[in-house]
Amino acid sequence: MEDTPPMRHSPLRHTPAVLVAGATALVAFTTPGARAAGPAAQTADHYVALGDSYSAGNGAFSTNLDVGCNRNTYAYPYLVSQQRPNTALTFVACGGATTTDVNNNQLSALTSSTKFVTITIGGNDIGFVNLLVSCWSYNDDAMCQSAADTANGKIANQLGAALDGTYARIKAASPTATVVVLGYPNPPGSNLTCAAADGISTANRTSIGSVVNNPESKIGDRAAAAGFTYKSAIAPVQRPRRVRHRPVGQRQVSVAG
């Protein structure tokens, strides 16, 4: 999620979790009027999908909509737009995006008639990919803890103001839109059936977890302050998991069943 070339296309492990949260959140998008076909042609509801790789679909191993941003047809915005009647999607979420990138490169997609907006943002602002690389790829406790401390410092001192700025711009551009803010999952989860397996230490899993829980609270609070709906992506992945052994640097924890 870091907005640097080496990290821009890094596959994320829990896009399905955000897809579940996104689909759940977007149930609110379905109204009786949208489902009922009227006698006259309706103007499609304008839906804009903003944000970073978790919205773009990075981790679904496809770039069939946009190679530069890792957008694909397996991402929740595209799936929702195909399944919800009378919905016109403008899909501008981009892997690696920060709040600044959203402000400068994505918000122009919004209009005063936009009806629905979804966004995942903030992870790259705090250096979440650097945290995962430090804790997961290198599996070094000291390096992991240092990255966690840096991320938590940014959450405490910078993230709130950055989110407030982006949320205010969204509200100004689309004042009547329903805006759903999605959170981030906890990559290693909290209940691993093989915690002793060669992949990630208990200490590193704890460090990652501490960082995930902090933006969960911060993003939720700032979304509420803006009058937006917040949906957590942590709960959908708190299930027993299995470790799929892979070569060093490509280990992955995946949802069982």
ZADREN-417465 format. One record per residue (C-alpha): residue number from 0; residue in one letter; x negated, y negated, z negated. Coordinates in nm, 3 decimals, padded with zeros to 5 digits, m for minus. Example, Ala and Ser with C-alpha at 12.3 -4.5 7.8 and 13.67 -1.06 7.14 Angstrom:
<pts>
PT   num   residuo        c1        c2        c3
PT     0         a   m01.230    00.450   m00.780
PT     1         s   m01.367    00.106   m00.714
</pts>
This chain:
<pts>
PT   num   residuo        c1        c2        c3
PT     0         m    00.000    00.000    00.000
PT     1         e   m00.301   m00.236   m00.015
PT     2         d   m00.292   m00.477    00.275
PT     3         t   m00.638   m00.388    00.403
PT     4         p   m00.715   m00.186    00.718
PT     5         p   m00.852    00.128    00.542
PT     6         m   m00.542    00.156    00.324
PT     7         r   m00.279    00.033    00.564
PT     8         h   m00.197    00.376    00.707
PT     9         s   m00.258    00.588    00.398
PT    10         p    00.024    00.844    00.372
PT    11         l    00.236    00.793    00.062
PT    12         r    00.355    01.098   m00.121
PT    13         h    00.699    00.998   m00.238
PT    14         t    00.884    00.834    00.047
PT    15         p    01.165    01.091   m00.011
PT    16         a    01.215    00.950   m00.360
PT    17         v    01.267    00.600   m00.226
PT    18         l    01.487    00.738    00.048
PT    19         v    01.712    00.892   m00.219
PT    20         a    01.718    00.567   m00.417
PT    21         g    01.779    00.367   m00.102
PT    22         a    02.063    00.586    00.014
PT    23         t    02.219    00.571   m00.333
PT    24         a    02.188    00.195   m00.347
PT    25         l    02.338    00.152   m00.005
PT    26         v    02.657    00.330   m00.101
PT    27         a    02.757   m00.022   m00.206
PT    28         f    02.722   m00.124    00.157
PT    29         t    03.014    00.092    00.261
PT    30         t    03.347   m00.084    00.243
PT    31         p    03.691    00.035    00.353
PT    32         g    03.686   m00.223    00.628
PT    33         a    03.356   m00.092    00.758
PT    34         r    03.483    00.263    00.779
PT    35         a    03.814    00.182    00.942
PT    36         a    03.797    00.115    01.314
PT    37         g    04.011   m00.188    01.390
PT    38         p    04.210   m00.240    01.707
PT    39         a    03.966   m00.505    01.822
PT    40         a    03.590   m00.485    01.845
PT    41         q    03.421   m00.579    01.522
PT    42         t    03.108   m00.785    01.478
PT    43         a    02.846   m00.549    01.342
PT    44         d    02.729   m00.606    00.985
PT    45         h    02.375   m00.740    00.998
PT    46         y    02.138   m00.538    00.776
PT    47         v    01.775   m00.648    00.731
PT    48         a    01.518   m00.408    00.583
PT    49         l    01.223   m00.594    00.431
PT    50         g    00.920   m00.478    00.240
PT    51         d    00.620   m00.250    00.242
PT    52         s    00.536    00.110    00.331
PT    53         y    00.802    00.258    00.102
PT    54         s    01.067    00.090    00.317
PT    55         a    00.881    00.132    00.647
PT    56         g    00.869    00.510    00.597
PT    57         n    00.496    00.565    00.559
PT    58         g    00.455    00.916    00.423
PT    59         a    00.704    01.067    00.666
PT    60         f    00.410    01.128    00.901
PT    61         s    00.562    00.940    01.192
PT    62         t    00.515    00.601    01.354
PT    63         n    00.779    00.647    01.623
PT    64         l    00.920    00.296    01.581
PT    65         d    00.606    00.092    01.517
PT    66         v    00.248    00.217    01.491
PT    67         g    00.107   m00.099    01.333
PT    68         c    00.355   m00.097    01.044
PT    69         n    00.421    00.279    01.021
PT    70         r    00.792    00.227    01.077
PT    71         n    00.983    00.538    01.177
PT    72         t    01.327    00.691    01.214
PT    73         y    01.287    00.893    00.894
PT    74         a    01.283    00.581    00.676
PT    75         y    01.594    00.514    00.468
PT    76         p    01.682    00.182    00.644
PT    77         y    01.705    00.354    00.981
PT    78         l    01.897    00.654    00.845
PT    79         v    02.147    00.431    00.665
PT    80         s    02.200    00.215    00.972
PT    81         q    02.273    00.525    01.180
PT    82         q    02.510    00.677    00.927
PT    83         r    02.701    00.365    00.824
PT    84         p    02.956    00.252    01.082
PT    85         n    02.938   m00.093    01.235
PT    86         t    02.584   m00.168    01.115
PT    87         a    02.313   m00.352    01.311
PT    88         l    01.966   m00.304    01.163
PT    89         t    01.676   m00.546    01.186
PT    90         f    01.386   m00.335    01.060
PT    91         v    01.082   m00.546    00.971
PT    92         a    00.935   m00.365    00.667
PT    93         c    00.564   m00.303    00.721
PT    94         g    00.309   m00.078    00.553
PT    95         g    00.061   m00.277    00.347
PT    96         a    00.287   m00.579    00.302
PT    97         t    00.254   m00.808    00.002
PT    98         t    00.500   m01.075   m00.110
PT    99         t    00.299   m01.325    00.095
PT   100         d    00.332   m01.107    00.404
PT   101         v    00.708   m01.081    00.353
PT   102         n    00.734   m01.458    00.312
PT   103         n    00.527   m01.533    00.622
PT   104         n    00.614   m01.250    00.858
PT   105         q    00.947   m01.091    00.767
PT   106         l    01.192   m01.345    00.626
PT   107         s    01.249   m01.498    00.969
PT   108         a    01.466   m01.191    01.039
PT   109         l    01.723   m01.320    00.790
PT   110         t    02.014   m01.540    00.893
PT   111         s    02.302   m01.706    00.716
PT   112         s    02.527   m01.427    00.846
PT   113         t    02.308   m01.139    00.725
PT   114         k    02.530   m00.914    00.517
PT   115         f    02.287   m00.666    00.360
PT   116         v    01.920   m00.681    00.263
PT   117         t    01.696   m00.415    00.110
PT   118         i    01.338   m00.461   m00.005
PT   119         t    01.054   m00.279   m00.175
PT   120         i    00.772   m00.520   m00.259
PT   121         g    00.512   m00.585   m00.526
PT   122         g    00.304   m00.268   m00.514
PT   123         n    00.040   m00.416   m00.286
PT   124         d    00.032   m00.736   m00.490
PT   125         i   m00.096   m00.538   m00.788
PT   126         g   m00.334   m00.312   m00.592
PT   127         f   m00.140    00.012   m00.624
PT   128         v   m00.325    00.194   m00.344
PT   129         n   m00.657    00.113   m00.509
PT   130         l   m00.515    00.266   m00.827
PT   131         l   m00.413    00.586   m00.648
PT   132         v   m00.747    00.615   m00.470
PT   133         s   m00.937    00.562   m00.795
PT   134         c   m00.724    00.803   m00.993
PT   135         w   m00.633    01.066   m00.737
PT   136         s   m00.896    01.080   m00.465
PT   137         y   m01.195    01.029   m00.694
PT   138         n   m01.027    01.173   m01.004
PT   139         d   m01.261    00.970   m01.224
PT   140         d   m01.112    00.882   m01.564
PT   141         a   m01.316    00.564   m01.617
PT   142         m   m01.260    00.436   m01.262
PT   143         c   m00.890    00.517   m01.291
PT   144         q   m00.850    00.335   m01.621
PT   145         s   m01.032    00.030   m01.484
PT   146         a   m00.800    00.020   m01.182
PT   147         a   m00.500    00.060   m01.412
PT   148         d   m00.617   m00.228   m01.632
PT   149         t   m00.659   m00.451   m01.324
PT   150         a   m00.313   m00.361   m01.194
PT   151         n   m00.149   m00.419   m01.532
PT   152         g   m00.319   m00.757   m01.557
PT   153         k   m00.171   m00.860   m01.223
PT   154         i    00.171   m00.733   m01.330
PT   155         a    00.157   m00.940   m01.649
PT   156         n    00.016   m01.257   m01.499
PT   157         q    00.100   m01.279   m01.128
PT   158         l    00.373   m01.041   m01.013
PT   159         g    00.674   m01.215   m01.168
PT   160         a    00.606   m01.549   m01.000
PT   161         a    00.534   m01.380   m00.667
PT   162         l    00.864   m01.189   m00.680
PT   163         d    01.058   m01.499   m00.784
PT   164         g    00.923   m01.686   m00.482
PT   165         t    01.016   m01.413   m00.236
PT   166         y    01.358   m01.353   m00.389
PT   167         a    01.437   m01.726   m00.382
PT   168         r    01.348   m01.740   m00.012
PT   169         i    01.572   m01.442    00.062
PT   170         k    01.860   m01.605   m00.122
PT   171         a    01.810   m01.935    00.059
PT   172         a    01.800   m01.770    00.401
PT   173         s    02.097   m01.536    00.342
PT   174         p    02.300   m01.683    00.055
PT   175         t    02.599   m01.449    00.089
PT   176         a    02.409   m01.126    00.152
PT   177         t    02.418   m00.825   m00.078
PT   178         v    02.053   m00.772   m00.171
PT   179         v    01.929   m00.440   m00.308
PT   180         v    01.577   m00.425   m00.454
PT   181         l    01.427   m00.077   m00.479
PT   182         g    01.158    00.023   m00.727
PT   183         y    00.862    00.257   m00.690
PT   184         p    00.840    00.623   m00.790
PT   185         n    00.580    00.767   m01.024
PT   186         p    00.351    00.956   m00.781
PT   187         p    00.230    01.232   m01.016
PT   188         g    00.563    01.249   m01.200
PT   189         s    00.598    01.323   m01.570
PT   190         n    00.659    01.697   m01.566
PT   191         l    00.397    01.894   m01.374
PT   192         t    00.409    02.272   m01.402
PT   193         c    00.040    02.295   m01.320
PT   194         a   m00.120    02.003   m01.501
PT   195         a   m00.444    02.197   m01.545
PT   196         a   m00.480    02.258   m01.171
PT   197         d   m00.767    02.092   m00.986
PT   198         g   m00.605    01.776   m00.857
PT   199         i   m00.551    01.506   m01.119
PT   200         s   m00.638    01.495   m01.486
PT   201         t   m00.388    01.436   m01.764
PT   202         a   m00.566    01.110   m01.849
PT   203         n   m00.541    00.985   m01.492
PT   204         r   m00.177    01.084   m01.466
PT   205         t   m00.113    00.886   m01.785
PT   206         s   m00.298    00.583   m01.645
PT   207         i   m00.092    00.587   m01.325
PT   208         g    00.226    00.632   m01.525
PT   209         s    00.151    00.331   m01.741
PT   210         v    00.117    00.112   m01.434
PT   211         v    00.432    00.246   m01.267
PT   212         n    00.647    00.176   m01.571
PT   213         n    00.532   m00.186   m01.597
PT   214         p    00.636   m00.305   m01.249
PT   215         e    00.957   m00.103   m01.289
PT   216         s    01.053   m00.337   m01.571
PT   217         k    00.913   m00.652   m01.409
PT   218         i    01.075   m00.596   m01.069
PT   219         g    01.407   m00.502   m01.227
PT   220         d    01.408   m00.813   m01.447
PT   221         r    01.320   m01.052   m01.165
PT   222         a    01.577   m00.893   m00.931
PT   223         a    01.846   m00.936   m01.195
PT   224         a    01.744   m01.297   m01.252
PT   225         a    01.788   m01.359   m00.879
PT   226         g    02.133   m01.202   m00.883
PT   227         f    02.022   m00.897   m00.685
PT   228         t    02.093   m00.529   m00.746
PT   229         y    01.801   m00.317   m00.864
PT   230         k    01.771    00.057   m00.808
PT   231         s    01.498    00.263   m00.972
PT   232         a    01.314    00.526   m00.769
PT   233         i    01.161    00.696   m01.073
PT   234         a    01.463    00.899   m01.186
PT   235         p    01.515    01.083   m00.855
PT   236         v    01.169    01.244   m00.875
PT   237         q    01.162    01.345   m01.242
PT   238         r    01.197    01.713   m01.165
PT   239         p    00.964    02.013   m01.206
PT   240         r    00.696    02.012   m00.941
PT   241         r    00.438    02.240   m00.793
PT   242         v    00.085    02.158   m00.687
PT   243         r    00.008    02.237   m00.327
PT   244         h   m00.365    02.305   m00.304
PT   245         r   m00.540    02.125   m00.023
PT   246         p   m00.899    02.034    00.064
PT   247         v   m01.065    01.772   m00.155
PT   248         g   m00.921    01.429   m00.078
PT   249         q   m00.596    01.574    00.053
PT   250         r   m00.443    01.721   m00.261
PT   251         q   m00.076    01.655   m00.299
PT   252         v    00.190    01.702   m00.562
PT   253         s    00.519    01.778   m00.394
PT   254         v    00.876    01.820   m00.511
PT   255         a    00.958    02.185   m00.560
PT   256         g    01.267    02.342   m00.407
</pts>
